[in-house]
Amino acid sequence: MIPFANARDYQSALFDVRLVSFPDLGHLPHEEDPARSLPPVRDFLLADRSGPITQP
């Protein structure tokens, strides 16, 4: 398991990263609260990525 505090490391190493936190949910937010956890995933997947890709 990766500690949430390590998320900043991933953000600096990857491009097009979005960090979403659900402090009151556990390891399976998509099962615990799908109505709340699905919109950020859907928004990410449907985002317009037609522009140039920039590296961090």
C-alpha positions as a Markdown table, in Angstrom:
| # | Residue | x | y | z |
|---|---|---|---|---|
| 1 | Met | 0.0 | 0.0 | 0.0 |
| 2 | Ile | 1.2 | 3.5 | -0.9 |
| 3 | Pro | 0.8 | 6.2 | 1.8 |
| 4 | Phe | -1.3 | 9.1 | 0.6 |
| 5 | Ala | 1.5 | 11.4 | 1.6 |
| 6 | Asn | 3.5 | 10.0 | -1.4 |
| 7 | Ala | 0.9 | 11.3 | -3.9 |
| 8 | Arg | 3.0 | 14.5 | -4.3 |
| 9 | Asp | 5.9 | 12.4 | -5.5 |
| 10 | Tyr | 3.7 | 10.9 | -8.2 |
| 11 | Gln | 2.4 | 14.3 | -9.2 |
| 12 | Ser | 5.9 | 15.6 | -9.8 |
| 13 | Ala | 6.9 | 12.5 | -11.8 |
| 14 | Leu | 3.8 | 12.1 | -14.1 |
| 15 | Phe | 2.0 | 14.5 | -16.4 |
| 16 | Asp | -1.7 | 15.1 | -16.5 |
| 17 | Val | -2.2 | 14.1 | -12.9 |
| 18 | Arg | -5.2 | 14.9 | -10.8 |
| 19 | Leu | -5.2 | 14.2 | -7.1 |
| 20 | Val | -8.6 | 13.6 | -5.5 |
| 21 | Ser | -8.9 | 12.8 | -1.8 |
| 22 | Phe | -11.8 | 11.2 | 0.0 |
| 23 | Pro | -10.6 | 11.3 | 3.6 |
| 24 | Asp | -13.7 | 9.5 | 5.0 |
| 25 | Leu | -13.4 | 6.5 | 2.5 |
| 26 | Gly | -11.1 | 3.6 | 2.6 |
| 27 | His | -9.3 | 1.6 | -0.1 |
| 28 | Leu | -12.3 | 1.1 | -2.3 |
| 29 | Pro | -14.0 | 4.4 | -2.8 |
| 30 | His | -15.7 | 3.2 | -6.0 |
| 31 | Glu | -17.5 | 0.6 | -3.9 |
| 32 | Glu | -18.0 | 2.6 | -0.7 |
| 33 | Asp | -19.5 | 5.7 | -2.4 |
| 34 | Pro | -19.7 | 5.3 | -6.2 |
| 35 | Ala | -21.9 | 8.4 | -6.6 |
| 36 | Arg | -19.2 | 10.5 | -5.1 |
| 37 | Ser | -16.0 | 8.8 | -6.4 |
| 38 | Leu | -17.1 | 8.3 | -10.1 |
| 39 | Pro | -17.4 | 11.9 | -11.2 |
| 40 | Pro | -13.7 | 12.7 | -10.8 |
| 41 | Val | -12.8 | 9.6 | -12.7 |
| 42 | Arg | -15.3 | 10.3 | -15.4 |
| 43 | Asp | -14.1 | 14.0 | -15.7 |
| 44 | Phe | -10.5 | 12.8 | -16.1 |
| 45 | Leu | -11.4 | 10.2 | -18.7 |
| 46 | Leu | -13.5 | 12.6 | -20.7 |
| 47 | Ala | -11.2 | 15.6 | -20.5 |
| 48 | Asp | -10.1 | 17.2 | -23.7 |
| 49 | Arg | -6.5 | 16.2 | -24.3 |
| 50 | Ser | -6.3 | 17.5 | -27.9 |
| 51 | Gly | -3.5 | 19.9 | -27.0 |
| 52 | Pro | 0.2 | 19.2 | -26.8 |
| 53 | Ile | 1.4 | 16.9 | -24.0 |
| 54 | Thr | 3.8 | 18.7 | -21.6 |
| 55 | Gln | 6.1 | 16.9 | -19.3 |
| 56 | Pro | 6.4 | 17.9 | -15.6 |
